[in-house]
């Protein structure tokens, strides 16, 4: 707060204020700042990664197969002579898109269903809660495997399966948050001024619980990436030779026992950093929005 | 106590019904005609029709469901296409391998995480508190298959102290006579020290991988609940009455702090059973996870379905046991029931 007090002439609205607030938030917690920097790197790699990598991620070169990390190949080369660094960077986009798509999807399914359940109660609540309970009765990764196996082995179904297994989490949080606001003053005021129930739900309740949902989305991004990479590690969804972190670790696994560690290590490291980044970012966002839940 | 167990059993029944319905719907959601799929690519028109009749697929959905439940009640989960073996026998013969691995992983994890969490809570801001924080933050970020591979590289390839990650027992040994299916226990029953050591060696790395994975939530919850309990009034009273710090922590604080930790175990099991599949693939472990993965790659659905169902039923039972354990620790739960 001392920063804010020291600059009384700061603009209170507009882009300047937004930037200043972001700077304050990042400066407040070094770890969150670090995570934010890492997030920017991941975003950059996802956006322009495939255009700036030194080698074609799909081009094989058997004369340069299984080489360790060097100046020419920073992360070494795999059994087909493909450059591991280029593949790790190029894979960012696919992993990122899978995670974002599944998180947005689960927000649309679980978040909205949960808000409706908490706000309307009654049958809506009973049905949504029953669905959530049934999903919770499965070990989540196992259910995701079953869904992908049944619906077909595609990337779209990986996104869908990851979203479905996260459904109970979102539905429960949204339900609880909507429930406490059900009879809040601003809701009654909105009702009194003639708004319909759906309008109150979407225009008044939903915006109010958005901050909590955004924190949840950030926290589950890491899990979504892990889940998708785990599924492709066991051979579901993404197919070779597409660069994707999970499948690259699977391809390099056989070489781990013969000492060619770099093929599996670097994609695994990228995966770990991405998950780490989203977990830290989620924790940081939660501390800012909801300081009481800080652990 | 018995009343509480019965009440909780009644609550598990809707979960089981839900599980059976979902696994049934998953088969019926299979793309294309299941009969043609079960008949194989070379089947004639009549053969497909015959299989459809045989599988009951020409009947309406509710009747198919009744038939499915009837099959399950008789312990029939279908036949694997690739091996021609009944799924139930295969899963039953592989289940001990998975169970031994998962339980040992959980045991190691609890033995490390609970003391770590308690030590971190009793001296906040100390070195061990920081270690605990790093472990819990890093632990949830580590992909379990990646941890397994790194452990294999370090302990098998670099240091040469671990055996090759190829199954439950080195080829030079033969499995102990089956009593429980757990090699560690069976070899002890057979008084075969060599086999015990050999199977323990094979188990250590995969169990450690699972332990690292499940360490984080348990340590985090232990630390948080221990902190809350240590700040409570009854602990202050116990201290003021002149009890030694050890007595206060072990007798008074620990038992109360364990309640939220036991509740977390349910979530830990959900992760552990899923992580088990990945660890089994890394260590070529002949459990039900690798059975399902092989079937998935061959697009053989019956084993996958049997696997999902088995895992879900086990998970429901585990949650039941956790709740009963909760009742044993906390007398209030018993009184309410």
Interface residues (C-beta under 8 A of the other chain):
Chain A: X130 X133 X134 X137 X138 X139 X140 X141 X142 X143 X144 X145 X146 X147 X149 X150 X151 X152 X153 X222 X226 X229 X230 X233 X234 X235 X236 X246 X249 X250 X252 X253 X256 X257 X258 X259 X261 X264 X265 X268 X269 X271 X272 X275 X276 X279 X280 X295
Chain B: X14 X15 X16 X18 X19 X21 X22 X23 X26 X27 X29 X30 X31 X137 X138 X140 X141 X142 X143 X144 X145 X146 X149 X150 X152 X153 X156 X157 X164 X165 X220 X224 X269 X270 X271 X272 X273 X274 X275 X277 X278 X281 X282 X292 X293 X296 X297 X299 X301 X304 X305 X307 X308 X311 X312 X315 X316
